[in-house]
Structure formats: structure tokens, C-alpha cells
Amino acid sequence: MRKKATYIFRTLSLVGLILAFFSVFLEWYSFQVYDFNNHIIASWSYYLFSEWQTPFSTTSAFNEAMKPSTAITIPLILNIVFIAAIIASGYVLLVKNIDQAENLRKYTKFAYLNIFVMLLVAYYIIICPLLYLAPSKLYFPLLSIRNYEEQGIYCYSIGLGYLVQLFSFLLIFPYTVFYYKTILTFIHEEQSHEKLLQATIINSQEPVHLDRYIAEEELKRGERTETTQDEQEKAINPILTTFIEGKK
């Protein structure tokens, strides 16, 4: 039963990694402006690699003026590291199965890799909006504002990429925690056994105090001698008493 549950969570985690990988190439955030007749007059979408993209022509002055600030840009190197970490973590799930491992201590680095990926996913879905969306006044996650001065409706919304990333975190989290906790428990028990073994070895190597041992043996021998003499005296006394009375 335990192996079956582990297999299910491992499979779900692998699905989560696949979703996290593809989410990088999907739309993460969108911003549109509509007039009061519900006609779109400006539209921008954010992608992690290509940044802000628009379906409108660059000749549209209003659309260009509505382009969000580039402060939302996420460093390219972070996206590359994220993809590489996802691939490495997927390899760990497929090849480094802890259910078939004999020495879990060697799997510690893989547990840290899985945690690193999980933290990166959390960064994209939690820290990223706070660091990049909020300073650019891009409301998160969903909001529509009616601007009567400019006669427009401003719509802010998260994209499919973010939603997929959020769902992938829910799939990755359980097995990542289980993977790390299993290895941590194994190391703790192994260290406990090592400490017990060391204590046993130390106790077995305790030096023998010969003088004390000899003194204890002599004391025991003396006690046995005194006991024997007392028993002999008790056995002789009745005989002497009988002999003396017979003389009389």
C-alpha cells in the first residue's frame, strides 16, 4: 500500500514538473483596455522569455502608450536556471527512486534539488507578482477598472502560464516533502545506530583495574575462609561437649 501511494505521488510530481516546464512558454499576465462600447483598443501580454507582446500594430500610438513598464521583466538567467532545474528534478524522479535505494544518504543532494525546484515554483507564483507586478501598478490577480477620464475600461488578469504553474506547485509539493523527510529520517536513525555502536565499543574497551579485581577476590576468599571456620567450630563443639560429659 505504501509503495503504491509513493508511486502515485511520484507520478503526480512528475506531471507537475512537466506542467511547470511548459508554463514558462505560456502567457503569464495580460493587460487590456476597452472603450465603453466594449471594443478593445489596447492589449499587452507578458511571456517569461519574450516579455511584453501585443497583437496590435506598432503604429498604434495609444497601444504603445499603454505598454506596461519593463520593471516586470524577470531576469533571463533565472528562467534558464529554472528550466534546467526542472529537467534535473525530472531525471531524479525517473531514475533515483528512494523505494529501491539501499543507502539513502547518497540521495541527499537529490532531495535538495527537488526542494530547490519547489522553491523556484513558489517564487514565480508568490514573489514574482510582489516584486514585478506591484511596482508597475499591474493589479494582481484579476481586476477591472473603469476610467471615466480616458473613457476606457482597464482589465488586469493572470494568464494561463501562471495558473498552470500554480497547479504544478500543488502536484510537486507532497512528493518533494516526502522525499526529503524520508532521507532525513533515515540519516537520523543511522546516526542513532552509530552513536549506540560507538557507546557499546567504548564500554567494552573499558580498562580492567587489576588491583581492584585482586582485592575483591581476596576479600571474597577471606569471607569464604571465615565462613568455613565458623561451620567447623559449630560442628566440633557438640562432639566435645558429648565427650566431656561421657568422662564425667
ZAVEX-575686 format. One line per 4 residues: number of its first residue (from 1); their letters; for each residue y, z, x of C-alpha. Coordinates in Angstrom, 3 decimals. Example, Ala and Ser with C-alpha at 12.3 -4.5 7.8 and 13.67 -1.06 7.14 Angstrom:
1> as> -4.500,7.800,12.300  -1.060,7.140,13.670
end
This chain:
1> mrkk> 0.000,0.000,0.000  2.400,0.917,2.802  1.686,-2.323,4.673  2.245,-4.326,1.510
5> atyi> 5.607,-2.630,0.886  6.599,-3.195,4.515  5.668,-6.867,4.220  7.801,-7.233,1.083
9> frtl> 10.858,-5.601,2.656  10.409,-7.629,5.839  10.277,-10.833,3.786  13.389,-9.837,1.834
13> slvg> 15.193,-9.067,5.079  14.268,-12.496,6.437  15.637,-14.097,3.264  18.802,-12.055,3.736
17> lila> 19.213,-13.363,7.280  18.807,-16.944,6.072  21.454,-16.390,3.404  23.785,-14.787,5.941
21> ffsv> 23.355,-17.803,8.214  24.254,-20.347,5.519  27.112,-18.228,4.182  29.022,-18.902,7.380
25> flew> 29.399,-22.561,6.374  30.433,-21.925,2.762  33.818,-21.230,1.236  34.845,-17.614,1.734
29> ysfq> 38.166,-17.439,-0.046  40.249,-19.650,-2.316  43.857,-19.755,-3.474  45.132,-21.996,-6.249
33> vydf> 48.429,-22.437,-8.062  48.581,-23.763,-11.635  51.579,-24.654,-13.756  51.925,-23.265,-17.248
37> nnhi> 50.194,-26.365,-18.604  47.086,-25.354,-16.612  47.465,-28.244,-14.132  46.565,-27.392,-10.544
41> iasw> 49.481,-28.025,-8.198  48.230,-26.332,-5.002  44.790,-25.423,-3.659  43.515,-23.924,-0.419
45> syyl> 40.051,-22.737,0.602  39.058,-20.784,3.679  35.967,-21.513,5.814  34.994,-19.458,8.840
49> fsew> 34.848,-22.434,11.206  37.324,-24.951,9.774  39.769,-22.325,8.458  42.098,-23.401,5.618
53> qtpf> 41.182,-26.654,3.896  42.784,-28.409,0.927  41.729,-31.266,-1.351  45.385,-32.330,-1.691
57> stts> 47.126,-34.877,0.466  49.244,-33.611,3.320  52.205,-35.395,1.737  52.366,-32.764,-0.992
61> afne> 55.273,-30.604,0.117  54.622,-27.861,-2.433  50.946,-27.624,-1.484  51.855,-27.367,2.200
65> amkp> 54.413,-24.692,1.402  51.737,-22.696,-0.434  49.334,-22.727,2.503  48.321,-19.113,3.283
69> stai> 49.228,-17.532,6.584  46.965,-18.223,9.538  46.689,-14.461,10.038  43.447,-14.631,8.074
73> tipl> 41.796,-16.578,10.885  38.668,-14.853,12.190  38.023,-15.331,15.943  35.712,-18.278,16.569
77> ilni> 33.731,-16.384,19.204  32.862,-13.724,16.622  31.392,-16.355,14.306  29.316,-17.782,17.165
81> vfia> 28.050,-14.329,18.150  27.207,-13.662,14.519  25.100,-16.817,14.195  23.306,-16.120,17.499
85> aiia> 22.565,-12.546,16.418  21.165,-13.744,13.089  18.812,-16.161,14.837  17.670,-13.475,17.290
89> sgyv> 17.097,-10.971,14.491  15.100,-13.558,12.536  12.885,-14.054,15.598  12.325,-10.290,15.764
93> llvk> 11.248,-10.145,12.124  8.811,-13.001,12.574  7.313,-12.061,15.944  7.997,-8.379,16.673
97> nidq> 6.166,-6.772,13.775  6.106,-2.987,14.156  2.981,-2.697,11.978  0.966,-4.386,14.731
101> aenl> 2.663,-2.718,17.679  0.835,-0.292,19.973  3.860,1.027,21.871  6.873,1.234,19.566
105> rkyt> 9.113,2.469,22.384  9.317,-1.134,23.646  10.707,-2.203,20.267  13.808,-0.006,20.502
109> kfay> 16.043,-2.869,21.653  14.937,-4.955,18.676  15.862,-2.124,16.307  19.350,-2.002,17.833
113> lnif> 19.646,-5.776,17.452  18.842,-5.534,13.741  21.409,-2.772,13.317  23.989,-4.872,15.171
117> vmll> 23.442,-7.761,12.745  23.669,-5.429,9.762  26.968,-4.022,11.064  28.328,-7.534,11.572
121> vayy> 27.472,-8.412,7.986  29.240,-5.241,6.863  32.228,-6.247,8.993  32.509,-9.600,7.246
125> iiic> 32.295,-8.146,3.752  34.387,-4.975,4.265  36.546,-5.012,7.401  37.402,-8.720,7.309
129> plly> 39.267,-8.565,3.962  41.204,-5.498,5.107  42.207,-6.997,8.458  42.928,-10.584,7.435
133> laps> 43.452,-10.868,3.688  45.640,-7.847,3.023  48.274,-8.587,5.738  48.559,-12.163,4.403
137> klyf> 49.134,-10.859,0.865  45.953,-12.521,-0.301  44.722,-10.277,-3.074  41.092,-9.295,-2.930
141> plls> 38.669,-9.894,-4.511  39.977,-11.558,-7.707  43.416,-11.685,-9.237  45.691,-14.000,-11.246
145> irny> 49.452,-13.522,-11.160  51.875,-15.294,-13.474  55.126,-16.115,-11.667  57.868,-16.948,-14.151
149> eeqg> 60.468,-17.723,-11.482  58.397,-20.525,-9.951  56.730,-21.431,-13.249  53.237,-21.060,-11.832
153> iycy> 50.027,-19.043,-12.046  48.704,-17.814,-8.691  44.913,-17.343,-8.564  43.205,-15.481,-5.730
157> sigl> 39.416,-15.314,-5.582  36.496,-14.804,-3.237  34.247,-17.764,-2.508  30.538,-18.397,-2.617
161> gylv> 30.165,-17.626,1.098  31.379,-14.062,0.619  29.135,-13.484,-2.393  26.110,-14.799,-0.504
165> qlfs> 26.979,-12.590,2.468  27.272,-9.569,0.197  23.859,-10.275,-1.333  22.335,-10.767,2.115
169> flli> 23.500,-7.291,3.156  21.608,-5.754,0.233  18.449,-7.544,1.399  18.841,-6.743,5.107
173> fpyt> 19.748,-3.073,4.837  16.414,-1.483,3.685  14.112,-3.004,6.311  16.664,-2.562,9.103
177> vfyy> 16.866,1.165,8.386  13.074,1.412,8.039  12.554,-0.466,11.349  14.905,1.835,13.228
181> ktil> 13.662,5.041,11.584  10.010,4.191,12.313  10.712,3.688,16.011  12.893,6.803,16.182
185> tfih> 10.131,8.896,14.576  7.539,7.503,16.999  9.715,8.313,20.029  10.378,11.833,18.734
189> eeqs> 6.668,12.529,18.207  5.827,11.039,21.595  8.370,13.278,23.299  6.974,16.301,21.440
193> hekl> 3.462,15.490,22.669  4.757,15.023,26.215  6.524,18.390,26.142  3.386,20.079,24.808
197> lqat> 1.275,18.443,27.511  3.695,19.489,30.239  3.712,23.063,28.965  -0.092,23.103,28.945
201> iins> -0.238,21.788,32.515  2.300,24.354,33.707  0.387,27.201,32.086  -2.902,26.011,33.579
205> qepv> -1.321,25.882,37.035  -0.044,29.467,36.909  -0.877,31.160,40.300  -3.606,33.817,40.297
209> hldr> -2.443,37.201,41.601  -5.453,38.268,43.718  -4.181,41.756,44.439  -3.678,42.480,40.760
213> yiae> -7.037,40.951,39.931  -8.836,43.075,42.583  -7.066,46.234,41.445  -8.038,45.599,37.851
217> eelk> -11.670,45.001,38.868  -11.769,48.221,40.944  -10.249,50.162,38.083  -12.870,48.816,35.707
221> rger> -15.641,49.596,38.228  -14.329,53.147,38.661  -14.286,53.661,34.918  -17.868,52.421,34.665
225> tett> -18.939,54.808,37.501  -17.336,57.836,35.839  -18.963,56.909,32.549  -22.391,56.697,34.229
229> qdeq> -21.986,60.092,35.941  -20.995,61.720,32.688  -24.018,60.280,30.972  -26.311,61.513,33.783
233> ekai> -24.866,65.030,33.633  -25.349,65.106,29.889  -28.978,64.039,30.345  -29.686,66.638,33.143
237> npil> -28.068,69.672,31.520  -30.683,70.043,28.742  -33.524,69.797,31.258  -32.041,72.524,33.483
241> ttfi> -31.460,74.772,30.525  -35.087,74.394,29.420  -36.369,75.057,32.946  -34.313,78.233,33.385
245> egkk> -35.384,79.651,30.032  -39.025,78.971,30.961  -38.627,81.009,34.144  -37.430,83.963,32.207
end
